[in-house]
Amino acid sequence: MKKNLIQRSAMLLVPAALSLLAASAGAQEIVRHKIPGSDFPIALAVSVPPTATLHFISGQVPPVVDKAAAPESLAAYGDTRTQSEGVLKKIKEVLAGMGLAMGDVVEMQVFLVGDPAKGSHADTKGFMEAYTQYFGGAQPNLPTRAVVQVAGLSSPGWLVEIQVIAAKK
């Protein structure tokens, strides 16, 4: 008798527990933590629940903007802002092809080469002018981000390469 009572109780509790687990798993969202006291357009951190799917997007490089210029020259690809705009547009297209959007980006790694026109310093201002067209304005979902200056990329004409991770529930 006691055994039957335990079995019946378990039969009632298991579906209730599973229902509660499903409801709590469904309630988990991607959380973007703002930088306290700052309006800088990056997140301090992003928390991704285990129910989200992560998408790792390979580094994207700039498209040629001047086909008349020498193939591996800066003139072929443009300045940092132009290259950043082209790379971010490519990332947007890659994401769209996967059913994702720029708002799904949770992490970004940016590699900038020092611009000879800027004394071989990375043109972070030019990069930010392109970046803020996609993040921090009408599209409020901010990623975490690192921007580093590197000695060079695979092509001498490239000043920018960007790699992202996107997440979606």
C-alpha positions, 0 to 999 in steps of 0.5 A: 500500500505504501509502495503504491502511494509513493508510486502515485505521488511520483507519477503526479510530481514528475509531470509537474516538475517537468512542466516547471523546468520547461517554464523556467527554461523558457523564461531564460533570456539573453541578458546584456549588462550595461556599463554602469554610468556609461552610454558607450555602445558596448555591453559590460557583459552578456549572459547567454542561457543554456537554451540559446544557440551560439553561432560563431562567425569567422573573421570578415574582411573588407570588400574591394571598393575601388577595382581600378586601384592596385589589388592589395593597396589601401586604395583598393579597400579604403580607409578604416571607416570605409573598410569597417562599413564594408565588413559590418555590412558583410557580417549583417549579410552572413547573419541574415543568411542564417536567420539572424540579425545584428541584434543577435551579436553577443561578442565582437573581436575587432582587429585594426591595423595602424593606418599610415595616414594616422601615423600608423595608429589604429583609426578607432574613430573611423571604426566607431563611426561605422560601428555606431551605424549598427550598434547603440542607436535604433538597434539597442542590443549591444555586444561585448567587444574587444578592439586591438591594434595588430601589426598586419592582416593577410592582405597589405590593403586590409585595415580591419577584420571583425569576428563575431559570436551571435546567440539566439533562443 
